[in-house]
Amino acid sequence: MLDRRAMMLATTALAATTMAGRPASAQQAFASLRMFIPAGPGGGWDGTGRAIEQVLRGAGKVGSFQFENVGGAGGTVGLPRFISRRGQGDTMMVGGAVMIGAVLTNKTPVGLKDTTPIARLTEEAGVIVVPASSPHQNIGSFMNALKANPGATSVGGGSAGGVDHITLGLMLRAVGRNAREASYVAYAGGGPAQAAILGAQVAAGISGLSEFSEQVKAGRMRALATTGATRADPNIPTLKESGVDVVLTNWRGVFGAPAISAAQRAALVNLMTEMHALPAWKEILRTRNWDDAFLTGDAFAKFIADDTVATEAVLKDLGLA
């Protein structure tokens, strides 16, 4: 009897330990979450969505993810599709500063104002890169070429009117040229942009540092400068310190569908707040050179409204809108 009782107690203890060691179902906020990415695979928005999946599934907060990528025109091609999912509280879209510029440039009837802001997550400096075969060894050489003949110095990046395009416009203005002289090639996603740069189809490329970092480390691209106020990478100078008076960063966040209830919105905000506190998310920020820019709910909605006004002013000043 003693042996049997001891065995039963040991079995019960083992079961309790096993249950405690795995994410309990009570901790799972969503059995499934649909992530809408209004861009092609391989870009910053797609990378942000996949990072969210990695952290939340690893923590047992979400059981499974369903991804849908609809790229084009800085997210404005896919945006109407996402907006049609009114009231769906288990859906989020990744977007950000690029979409604000694209909506203004393309004069689309819908914008981020038609979504439910959930959380701003990251801010990232951009980087100006050239293919490894490029004659430009530093940003000074590239700026001289840009000043001498903007039309012959093609630059690839994200959508027209987005952060990459604005960066080029500001660089041109810094050397006394007009932003409308730019030879800017817009790509629907990070994958096509990388292919064009690596194939020397364009003279240079502009995007978030994390999108090109692996190619730079592998020696297939050369990073000339970053766009932040301080160095995002100790080995890459900023435009500002290189004598080019341009400072610009790109933010990314997540949005809920329109017309979701207050409870549905709160559940998504809570999910992002819990994710933000996890060590795994902080590690993602560190390894990808993303700055923490966490902001939720009404404060995030106000930020979007203010950023829209500021972006419109810059685009008009540069003659891009």
C-alpha positions in Angstrom: 0.0 0.0 0.0 2.8 2.4 0.9 4.6 1.7 -2.4 1.3 2.2 -4.4 0.5 5.4 -2.5 4.0 6.8 -3.1 3.7 5.9 -6.8 0.4 7.7 -7.1 1.8 10.8 -5.4 4.8 10.8 -7.6 2.7 10.4 -10.7 0.4 13.3 -9.6 3.5 15.5 -8.9 5.0 14.7 -12.3 1.7 15.6 -14.1 1.5 18.9 -12.2 5.1 19.7 -13.1 4.5 18.9 -16.8 1.4 21.1 -16.9 3.4 24.0 -15.2 6.2 23.6 -17.8 4.1 24.2 -20.9 2.0 27.3 -21.8 -1.4 26.8 -20.2 -4.4 27.3 -22.4 -5.6 30.0 -20.0 -2.6 32.1 -21.0 -3.5 31.9 -24.7 -5.1 35.1 -25.7 -6.0 33.9 -29.3 -6.4 30.4 -30.7 -5.6 31.9 -34.1 -4.7 35.3 -35.4 -4.8 36.5 -39.0 -2.0 38.8 -40.0 -2.5 41.0 -43.1 0.7 42.3 -44.8 0.0 44.9 -47.4 3.3 44.2 -49.1 5.2 41.4 -50.7 7.3 38.9 -48.7 10.8 39.9 -47.6 10.2 43.5 -46.7 10.0 45.4 -43.4 6.3 44.9 -42.9 6.5 41.2 -43.6 9.5 40.9 -41.3 7.7 42.7 -38.5 4.7 40.4 -38.9 6.9 37.3 -38.8 8.7 38.6 -35.8 5.4 39.1 -34.0 4.4 35.5 -34.8 7.8 34.1 -33.6 7.5 35.9 -30.2 3.8 35.3 -29.5 3.7 31.6 -30.6 6.9 31.0 -28.6 5.3 32.5 -25.5 2.1 30.5 -26.0 0.0 33.7 -26.4 -1.4 32.7 -29.8 -2.0 29.2 -31.1 -1.5 29.8 -34.8 -1.1 32.5 -37.4 -2.5 32.9 -40.9 -0.6 35.3 -43.1 -1.9 37.1 -46.3 0.4 39.3 -48.4 -1.1 41.7 -50.8 1.5 44.1 -52.1 1.6 47.2 -54.2 1.7 51.0 -54.0 2.9 51.4 -50.5 0.1 49.2 -49.1 -2.7 51.1 -50.8 -3.5 48.1 -53.0 -4.1 45.8 -50.1 -5.6 48.4 -47.7 -9.1 48.3 -49.1 -9.1 44.5 -48.7 -8.2 44.8 -45.1 -10.8 47.5 -44.5 -13.5 45.2 -45.8 -13.0 43.0 -42.8 -15.2 45.1 -40.6 -15.7 43.9 -37.1 -13.2 41.0 -37.3 -11.4 41.1 -33.9 -8.9 38.3 -34.7 -7.2 40.2 -37.5 -4.3 42.7 -37.6 -2.5 44.5 -40.3 1.1 45.6 -40.2 1.7 49.1 -41.6 3.4 52.4 -40.9 5.0 55.6 -42.2 5.3 54.3 -45.7 1.6 53.9 -46.0 0.9 57.5 -44.9 3.1 58.8 -47.7 1.6 56.4 -50.2 -2.0 57.4 -49.4 -1.1 61.1 -49.8 0.8 60.6 -53.0 -1.7 58.3 -54.6 -4.7 60.3 -53.3 -6.4 57.1 -52.3 -10.0 57.3 -50.9 -9.1 55.2 -47.8 -6.1 55.4 -45.4 -5.0 54.5 -41.9 -7.8 56.7 -40.6 -10.2 53.9 -41.7 -8.5 51.3 -39.5 -8.3 50.8 -35.7 -4.9 51.8 -34.4 -3.5 49.2 -32.0 0.2 49.8 -31.4 3.2 51.5 -32.8 6.0 49.0 -32.3 9.3 50.1 -33.8 11.3 52.9 -35.4 14.2 52.2 -37.7 16.8 54.2 -39.5 17.1 53.8 -43.2 20.3 53.0 -45.1 21.7 54.0 -48.5 23.4 51.0 -50.2 25.1 50.3 -53.5 25.9 47.0 -55.1 29.4 45.7 -54.3 30.5 46.4 -57.8 29.6 50.1 -57.5 32.4 52.7 -58.0 31.0 54.6 -55.0 33.0 53.8 -51.9 31.5 56.4 -49.6 28.5 58.6 -49.3 30.4 61.7 -50.5 31.1 60.0 -53.9 27.5 59.1 -54.3 26.2 62.6 -53.4 28.5 64.1 -56.0 27.0 61.8 -58.6 23.5 62.7 -57.4 24.3 66.4 -57.6 25.9 66.2 -61.1 23.2 64.2 -62.8 20.2 63.0 -60.7 18.5 61.5 -63.7 21.4 59.2 -64.4 21.7 58.1 -60.8 18.8 55.7 -60.3 17.7 54.8 -56.8 15.5 51.9 -55.8 13.2 51.7 -52.8 9.7 51.3 -51.5 6.5 52.9 -52.8 6.4 56.4 -54.4 5.8 59.0 -51.7 7.1 56.6 -48.9 9.9 57.1 -46.5 12.6 55.9 -49.0 11.3 58.3 -51.7 11.2 61.2 -49.2 14.8 60.4 -48.1 16.0 60.7 -51.7 14.1 63.9 -52.1 15.7 65.4 -49.0 19.1 64.3 -50.2 18.6 66.0 -53.5 17.5 69.2 -51.8 20.6 69.0 -49.6 22.8 69.3 -52.7 20.8 72.0 -54.3 18.7 69.9 -56.7 15.0 69.5 -57.0 13.3 66.4 -55.7 11.4 66.1 -59.0 14.7 65.4 -60.7 15.1 62.1 -58.9 15.3 58.9 -60.9 13.4 56.9 -58.3 12.3 53.3 -59.0 9.6 52.1 -56.6 9.3 48.3 -55.8 6.4 46.5 -54.3 8.5 44.7 -51.7 11.9 44.2 -50.2 12.6 41.1 -52.3 12.3 42.8 -55.7 14.2 45.8 -54.5 17.1 43.6 -53.2 17.2 41.8 -56.5 17.4 45.0 -58.5 20.3 46.4 -56.3 22.2 43.1 -56.4 21.8 43.0 -60.2 23.0 46.6 -60.5 19.7 47.5 -62.2 19.8 50.7 -60.1 22.8 52.7 -58.9 21.7 52.5 -55.3 18.9 51.5 -52.9 17.3 53.0 -49.8 15.4 51.0 -47.2 15.3 50.1 -43.5 18.7 48.9 -42.2 17.4 45.5 -41.2 16.2 44.8 -44.8 19.7 45.1 -46.3 21.9 44.1 -43.3 22.4 40.5 -44.3 23.5 41.5 -47.8 25.8 44.1 -46.4 27.4 41.6 -43.9 27.8 39.1 -46.8 29.7 41.8 -48.9 27.1 41.8 -51.7 26.1 45.4 -50.9 28.0 48.3 -49.5 26.3 50.5 -46.9 27.2 54.2 -47.5 25.2 55.9 -44.7 22.2 55.6 -42.4 19.5 58.2 -41.9 19.1 58.3 -38.1 20.2 61.0 -35.7 22.9 58.7 -34.4 24.7 55.6 -35.8 22.4 52.5 -35.9 25.5 50.5 -36.8 28.9 51.5 -35.5 30.5 50.8 -38.8 28.1 52.9 -40.9 28.2 56.8 -40.7 25.0 58.8 -40.7 24.1 61.3 -43.4 24.2 64.0 -40.8 27.8 63.3 -39.7 28.8 63.0 -43.4 27.7 66.6 -44.0 24.3 65.8 -45.5 21.7 67.6 -43.4 19.0 64.8 -43.5 17.6 62.9 -40.5 14.6 60.6 -41.1 13.4 57.3 -39.5 10.6 54.9 -40.4 8.0 53.6 -37.9 6.0 50.4 -38.1 2.9 49.3 -36.1 -0.2 47.1 -36.1 -3.8 48.0 -36.8 -7.1 46.3 -36.2 -10.0 46.1 -38.6 -12.6 48.9 -38.6 -15.7 48.7 -36.5 -14.3 46.3 -34.0 -15.8 46.5 -30.5 -14.1 48.2 -27.5 -13.5 44.8 -26.0 -11.9 43.4 -29.2 -9.7 46.5 -29.5 -8.6 46.1 -25.8 -7.8 42.4 -26.4 -5.4 43.3 -29.3 -3.8 46.2 -27.4 -3.3 43.9 -24.4 -1.7 41.3 -26.6 0.8 43.8 -28.0 1.5 45.2 -24.5 2.2 41.7 -23.2 4.4 41.0 -26.2 6.3 44.2 -25.7 7.2 43.1 -22.2 8.6 39.8 -23.3 12.5 39.2 -23.3 12.1 37.6 -26.7 10.7 40.8 -28.2 13.5 42.8 -26.7 16.0 40.4 -28.3 14.3 40.9 -31.7 14.7 44.7 -31.3 18.3 44.3 -30.5 19.3 41.8 -33.3 17.4 43.7 -36.0 18.5 47.2 -35.0 14.9 48.3 -34.4 14.4 51.1 -31.9 11.6 50.6 -29.4 8.8 53.0 -30.2 5.9 51.4 -28.3 2.7 53.4 -28.2 -0.9 52.2 -28.0 -4.5 53.1 -28.4 -5.6 56.7 -28.4 -2.0 58.1 -28.1 -1.1 56.1 -31.2 -4.1 57.4 -33.1 -3.1 61.0 -32.3 0.5 60.2 -33.4 -0.9 59.0 -36.8 -3.0 62.1 -37.3 0.0 64.4 -36.4 2.4 62.3 -38.7 0.0 62.6 -41.6 0.0 66.4 -41.3 3.8 66.5 -41.1 4.3 64.0 -44.0 1.9 66.0 -46.2 3.8 69.2 -45.6 7.2 67.5 -46.5 5.7 65.9 -49.6 4.3 69.2 -50.8 7.6 71.0 -50.0 9.5 68.5 -52.1 6.9 68.6 -54.9 6.0 65.0 -54.5 2.3 65.6 -53.6 
